[in-house]
Amino acid sequence: MKKRIAISNIIILIILIISKPSSITFFFIGLFFVTIGQIIRLLSSATIVKSKTLTTKGIYSLCRNPLYLGTLTITFGILIQLSSNAILNTFIIWLIAIPSFAWIYSQTIKAEESFLLSIYGKDFQNYLASTPSLMPKLSAWPEIFVKGNYDITVFKKNKEYRGIAGSMAIEVIVLLKIYYAF
């Protein structure tokens, strides 16, 4: 889905506007998940060489879509942060976000898998058969710690700093909403 980032940003903006976060405790619990999600995305962005090769090493040996796993983990953290004692408001936010992101990323993964299958054929079929889509394969865990799987030039080329900046901006907005109760 080519417009997934724009659609995701609109959904996040909507839930930021309608949310009534009030708990600094929820903020810090959510921040834990946001941080884990950012680490997943950082590792992914330092590994994947888009449109050049089938990336199966490093964090890509745990799951085929670690960038999306990171994004979903960040989103989960933000949803925790935006939750409050206003149960109906919290329910509406989660009701908007969960089906929206499930649809966006299921469509995106389906389209990307079709593309990768057409490009890499049997190699991608083997990868499909051996590596789960989003739930990490724990037996591949040691691959995360192989330094040679990551490259700072690949990270820079993938421009992950934009996602980090966006995530930091959301964190500031959530804190301001909690502090000023708006």
PLY file of the C-alpha trace (Angstrom):
ply
format ascii 1.0
element vertex 182
property float x
property float y
property float z
element edge 181
property int vertex1
property int vertex2
end_header
0.00 0.00 0.00
1.79 3.07 -1.27
-0.10 5.58 0.85
0.30 3.68 4.15
2.47 6.36 5.75
0.08 9.19 4.89
-2.95 7.18 6.03
-1.16 6.10 9.23
-0.23 9.72 9.97
-3.85 10.83 9.49
-5.07 8.10 11.86
-2.47 9.05 14.48
-3.44 12.73 14.11
-7.13 11.89 14.60
-6.51 9.82 17.72
-4.15 12.48 19.09
-6.85 15.12 18.62
-9.68 13.14 20.21
-7.65 11.55 23.01
-7.82 12.69 26.61
-4.65 11.20 28.15
-4.30 11.89 31.86
-1.85 9.40 33.32
1.89 9.92 33.57
2.07 6.25 34.60
0.43 5.21 31.31
2.82 7.57 29.54
5.89 5.77 30.91
4.44 2.30 30.34
3.73 3.31 26.75
7.18 4.88 26.44
8.70 1.47 27.17
6.89 0.01 24.13
7.68 3.05 21.97
11.37 2.61 22.82
11.33 -1.12 22.04
9.57 -0.37 18.73
12.16 2.28 17.86
15.00 -0.15 18.59
13.37 -2.74 16.32
13.01 -0.14 13.57
16.60 1.09 14.01
17.99 -2.44 13.68
15.76 -3.07 10.68
16.79 0.14 8.95
20.46 -0.65 9.46
19.97 -4.06 7.82
17.58 -3.82 4.87
18.94 -2.88 1.48
15.68 -2.02 -0.24
15.14 -3.12 -3.84
18.69 -4.47 -4.12
18.70 -7.81 -2.30
16.49 -10.13 -0.29
17.39 -9.26 3.29
17.23 -12.33 5.56
19.98 -11.63 8.08
20.06 -9.84 11.42
16.63 -8.92 12.69
15.18 -10.14 9.38
16.02 -13.69 10.46
13.57 -13.32 13.37
10.64 -12.11 11.26
10.07 -10.98 7.68
8.60 -7.60 8.57
10.52 -6.17 11.52
9.98 -2.58 10.35
6.24 -3.13 10.63
6.63 -5.01 13.91
8.48 -1.96 15.23
5.79 0.38 13.96
3.04 -1.71 15.54
4.95 -1.84 18.83
5.32 1.95 18.75
1.62 2.32 17.98
0.72 0.01 20.87
2.84 2.18 23.17
1.17 5.37 21.95
-2.26 3.83 22.47
-1.32 3.00 26.06
-0.12 6.58 26.55
-3.38 7.98 25.16
-5.52 5.77 27.37
-7.23 7.33 30.37
-9.96 6.92 32.95
-12.35 8.15 30.27
-13.18 4.59 29.25
-15.38 5.49 26.28
-12.71 7.82 24.87
-10.04 5.16 25.30
-12.30 2.53 23.69
-12.95 4.78 20.67
-9.23 5.48 20.19
-8.37 1.78 20.29
-11.38 0.98 18.07
-10.13 3.41 15.43
-6.47 2.38 15.61
-6.52 -1.42 15.79
-8.67 -2.22 12.74
-7.08 0.62 10.75
-3.52 -0.50 11.32
-4.43 -4.18 10.95
-5.93 -3.43 7.53
-3.10 -1.11 6.41
-0.31 -3.52 7.31
-2.05 -6.69 6.16
-2.55 -5.08 2.74
1.00 -3.76 2.68
2.53 -7.11 3.62
0.41 -8.93 1.04
1.49 -6.54 -1.73
5.15 -6.65 -0.72
5.17 -10.44 -0.55
3.73 -10.67 -4.07
6.40 -8.28 -5.30
9.25 -10.10 -3.54
8.00 -13.45 -4.80
8.05 -12.13 -8.37
11.62 -10.83 -7.95
13.29 -13.49 -5.78
11.16 -16.57 -6.56
12.36 -19.72 -4.79
14.64 -17.80 -2.41
11.66 -15.81 -1.16
9.50 -18.95 -0.97
12.14 -20.53 1.28
12.22 -17.37 3.40
8.40 -17.42 3.63
8.50 -21.04 4.78
11.23 -20.56 7.38
10.54 -17.10 8.86
7.28 -15.81 10.38
5.76 -12.58 9.15
5.52 -10.57 12.39
5.89 -12.85 15.42
9.64 -13.22 16.02
11.22 -16.66 15.74
13.05 -16.87 19.04
15.51 -19.51 17.85
17.05 -16.88 15.56
17.58 -14.44 18.45
21.44 -14.64 18.37
21.39 -13.15 14.84
20.45 -9.79 16.35
23.87 -9.57 18.02
26.00 -10.23 14.91
27.59 -6.84 14.34
28.31 -7.53 10.66
24.57 -7.67 9.94
24.23 -3.90 10.34
25.58 -0.98 8.36
25.39 2.70 9.28
25.42 3.76 5.62
22.37 1.56 4.98
20.70 3.14 8.02
21.40 6.65 6.71
20.17 5.76 3.24
16.88 4.43 4.67
16.29 7.80 6.42
14.93 6.27 9.63
15.72 9.54 11.40
12.42 10.84 9.98
10.48 8.18 11.87
12.44 8.89 15.05
11.71 12.61 14.74
8.00 11.92 14.17
7.85 9.60 17.14
9.58 12.16 19.35
7.11 14.83 18.24
4.20 12.54 19.17
5.77 11.91 22.58
6.02 15.66 23.22
2.39 16.17 22.17
1.19 13.38 24.46
3.16 14.81 27.39
1.71 18.28 26.71
-1.81 16.82 26.52
-1.28 15.10 29.88
0.30 18.14 31.56
-2.17 20.73 30.25
-5.19 18.38 30.17
-6.26 19.22 26.63
0 1
1 2
2 3
3 4
4 5
5 6
6 7
7 8
8 9
9 10
10 11
11 12
12 13
13 14
14 15
15 16
16 17
17 18
18 19
19 20
20 21
21 22
22 23
23 24
24 25
25 26
26 27
27 28
28 29
29 30
30 31
31 32
32 33
33 34
34 35
35 36
36 37
37 38
38 39
39 40
40 41
41 42
42 43
43 44
44 45
45 46
46 47
47 48
48 49
49 50
50 51
51 52
52 53
53 54
54 55
55 56
56 57
57 58
58 59
59 60
60 61
61 62
62 63
63 64
64 65
65 66
66 67
67 68
68 69
69 70
70 71
71 72
72 73
73 74
74 75
75 76
76 77
77 78
78 79
79 80
80 81
81 82
82 83
83 84
84 85
85 86
86 87
87 88
88 89
89 90
90 91
91 92
92 93
93 94
94 95
95 96
96 97
97 98
98 99
99 100
100 101
101 102
102 103
103 104
104 105
105 106
106 107
107 108
108 109
109 110
110 111
111 112
112 113
113 114
114 115
115 116
116 117
117 118
118 119
119 120
120 121
121 122
122 123
123 124
124 125
125 126
126 127
127 128
128 129
129 130
130 131
131 132
132 133
133 134
134 135
135 136
136 137
137 138
138 139
139 140
140 141
141 142
142 143
143 144
144 145
145 146
146 147
147 148
148 149
149 150
150 151
151 152
152 153
153 154
154 155
155 156
156 157
157 158
158 159
159 160
160 161
161 162
162 163
163 164
164 165
165 166
166 167
167 168
168 169
169 170
170 171
171 172
172 173
173 174
174 175
175 176
176 177
177 178
178 179
179 180
180 181
